[in-house]
Amino acid sequence: MRILNWSPGDRIDHTVIQDAIIVTRSPTGRATIGVRGDLPLPATTRALAGITPDSQALLVAAPGHDTLVVHPLSTVATLLTEYYARQDSVDGS
């Protein structure tokens, strides 16, 4: 949260795009960053992005856009697998 200069009490909104949660700071946001810097992600939002209660996620800060993107680790694994599969086919392996 520090890199985004977000603070406890800041209001935020969530949007789900495919399997990622886009979090933006907004003066009219529906949620608030907690006193310990907790990032509230509603259960419905997590479910739409494929993030289950027992799964892990990767948070990516985009300071230039004042945005935080939350990816389920399963998506990151799939993207890396596809990337390296393409590299193998380019290398002729």
C-alpha positions as CSV (number, residue, x, y, z in Angstrom):
1,M,0.0,0.0,0.0
2,R,2.9,2.3,0.6
3,I,4.0,2.4,-3.0
4,L,0.5,3.6,-3.9
5,N,0.4,6.1,-1.1
6,W,-2.8,4.5,0.1
7,S,-3.6,4.9,3.8
8,P,-6.0,3.4,6.3
9,G,-9.4,5.1,5.8
10,D,-8.9,5.6,2.0
11,R,-12.0,4.5,0.1
12,I,-11.6,2.0,-2.7
13,D,-13.6,0.3,-5.4
14,H,-13.3,-3.2,-6.9
15,T,-13.9,-4.3,-10.5
16,V,-13.5,-7.9,-11.7
17,I,-12.1,-8.3,-15.2
18,Q,-11.8,-11.9,-16.3
19,D,-9.9,-13.5,-13.5
20,A,-8.3,-10.3,-11.9
21,I,-9.6,-7.9,-9.4
22,I,-8.8,-4.2,-10.2
23,V,-8.7,-2.1,-7.0
24,T,-8.8,1.7,-7.4
25,R,-8.9,4.5,-4.8
26,S,-12.1,6.5,-5.1
27,P,-13.6,9.2,-2.9
28,T,-16.9,7.4,-3.3
29,G,-15.5,3.9,-2.9
30,R,-17.7,1.2,-1.4
31,A,-15.0,-0.2,0.8
32,T,-12.4,1.3,3.2
33,I,-8.8,0.3,3.8
34,G,-8.5,-1.0,7.4
35,V,-6.6,0.6,10.2
36,R,-3.8,-2.0,9.8
37,G,-3.8,-1.5,6.0
38,D,-6.2,-4.4,5.4
39,L,-7.6,-4.6,1.9
40,P,-11.2,-5.7,2.0
41,L,-12.1,-7.9,-0.9
42,P,-15.8,-9.1,-0.7
43,A,-16.5,-12.8,-1.1
44,T,-18.5,-12.2,-4.3
45,T,-15.6,-10.3,-5.8
46,R,-13.1,-13.0,-4.9
47,A,-15.4,-15.7,-6.3
48,L,-15.8,-13.9,-9.6
49,A,-12.1,-13.7,-10.0
50,G,-11.6,-17.4,-9.0
51,I,-10.0,-16.7,-5.7
52,T,-11.2,-19.2,-3.0
53,P,-10.8,-18.7,0.7
54,D,-7.8,-21.1,0.8
55,S,-6.0,-19.9,-2.3
56,Q,-3.2,-17.3,-2.5
57,A,-3.0,-14.3,-4.7
58,L,-0.4,-12.0,-6.3
59,L,-0.9,-8.3,-5.8
60,V,0.6,-6.0,-8.4
61,A,0.8,-2.3,-7.8
62,A,0.5,0.2,-10.7
63,P,1.4,3.5,-9.0
64,G,1.2,5.5,-12.3
65,H,-2.5,4.4,-12.5
66,D,-3.2,4.5,-8.7
67,T,-4.3,0.9,-9.1
68,L,-3.8,-2.5,-7.5
69,V,-4.4,-5.6,-9.5
70,V,-5.1,-8.9,-7.6
71,H,-4.4,-12.2,-9.6
72,P,-5.1,-15.7,-8.3
73,L,-1.8,-17.7,-8.3
74,S,-3.4,-20.2,-10.5
75,T,-3.6,-17.6,-13.2
76,V,0.0,-16.6,-12.7
77,A,1.0,-20.3,-13.0
78,T,-1.0,-20.7,-16.2
79,L,0.6,-17.6,-17.8
80,L,4.1,-18.7,-16.9
81,T,3.5,-22.2,-18.3
82,E,2.2,-20.8,-21.5
83,Y,5.1,-18.4,-21.8
84,Y,7.7,-21.1,-21.3
85,A,5.9,-23.4,-23.7
86,R,6.2,-20.7,-26.4
87,Q,9.9,-20.3,-25.6
88,D,10.5,-24.0,-26.1
89,S,8.7,-23.9,-29.5
90,V,10.8,-20.9,-30.6
91,D,14.1,-22.5,-29.4
92,G,13.2,-25.6,-31.3
93,S,13.3,-27.8,-28.2
